[in-house]
Amino acid sequence: MKAVVVYEAGETDKLVVQEVLKPKIKEGWSLIKVKGFGINRSEIFTRKGYSSSFKFPRILGIECVGIVEKSEKFQAGEKIVSIMGEMGRAFDGSYAEYEDKSIMLDMLDMLGKLMSCVSRYHVSKNRGKSLSGWILLTSYD
């Protein structure tokens, strides 16, 4: 699969597009076919070397949208949103065609934690687009 790997701190010229192995799914995790990801300020901060706990090389990306390819908990083909939980920092993230993601919270607990960080209005409207039919995955605990 193609991924964007960063091997050392620096500017955008340190981002390398290359072929890497597709993630092997771990017990309790899901394999996601990434359809889109955001570039978050914390990822820029990390790429530039300002995060002391971060270890290179790494595939960055702390959030993505995609389709479940394989999972013990969700059906293949389900649409998901995946955020935070050390993705792109402690393990490879979403700047790739596939991403493996742990699932640690039930939906109600997860949504409660998410709502404490993001307004209900923004999540429900998503700039005018409904999120109906999407599943939210996170390993935030």
WOFEN-V965664 format. One record per residue. N is the residue number from 1. RES is the residue in one letter. SS is DSSP state (a for helix, b for strand, c for the rest). BURIAL is 1 if it has 24 or more other ideal C-beta (glycine too) atoms within 12 Angstrom, else 0. Layout:
n=<N	N>
res=<RES	RES>
ss=<SS	SS>
burial=<BURIAL	BURIAL>
This chain:
n=<1	2	3	4	5	6	7	8	9	10	11	12	13	14	15	16	17	18	19	20	21	22	23	24	25	26	27	28	29	30	31	32	33	34	35	36	37	38	39	40	41	42	43	44	45	46	47	48	49	50	51	52	53	54	55	56	57	58	59	60	61	62	63	64	65	66	67	68	69	70	71	72	73	74	75	76	77	78	79	80	81	82	83	84	85	86	87	88	89	90	91	92	93	94	95	96	97	98	99	100	101	102	103	104	105	106	107	108	109	110	111	112	113	114	115	116	117	118	119	120	121	122	123	124	125	126	127	128	129	130	131	132	133	134	135	136	137	138	139	140	141>
res=<M	K	A	V	V	V	Y	E	A	G	E	T	D	K	L	V	V	Q	E	V	L	K	P	K	I	K	E	G	W	S	L	I	K	V	K	G	F	G	I	N	R	S	E	I	F	T	R	K	G	Y	S	S	S	F	K	F	P	R	I	L	G	I	E	C	V	G	I	V	E	K	S	E	K	F	Q	A	G	E	K	I	V	S	I	M	G	E	M	G	R	A	F	D	G	S	Y	A	E	Y	E	D	K	S	I	M	L	D	M	L	D	M	L	G	K	L	M	S	C	V	S	R	Y	H	V	S	K	N	R	G	K	S	L	S	G	W	I	L	L	T	S	Y	D>
ss=<c	b	b	b	b	b	c	c	c	c	c	a	a	a	b	b	b	b	b	c	c	c	c	c	c	c	c	c	b	b	b	b	b	b	b	b	b	c	c	c	a	a	a	a	a	a	a	c	c	c	c	c	c	c	c	c	c	b	b	c	c	c	b	b	b	b	b	b	b	b	b	c	c	c	c	c	c	c	b	b	b	b	b	c	c	c	b	c	c	c	b	c	c	c	c	b	c	b	b	b	b	b	c	c	c	c	a	a	a	a	a	a	a	a	a	c	c	c	c	a	a	a	a	a	a	c	c	c	c	c	c	c	c	c	b	b	b	b	c	c	c>
burial=<1	0	1	1	1	1	0	0	0	0	0	0	0	0	1	0	0	0	0	0	0	0	1	0	0	0	0	0	1	1	1	1	1	1	0	0	1	0	0	0	0	1	1	1	0	1	1	0	0	0	1	0	0	1	0	0	0	1	1	1	1	1	1	1	1	1	1	1	1	1	1	0	1	1	0	0	0	1	1	1	1	1	1	1	1	1	1	1	1	0	1	1	1	1	1	1	1	1	1	1	1	1	1	0	0	0	0	0	0	1	1	0	0	1	0	0	0	0	0	0	0	0	0	0	0	0	0	0	0	0	0	0	0	1	1	1	1	1	1	1	0>
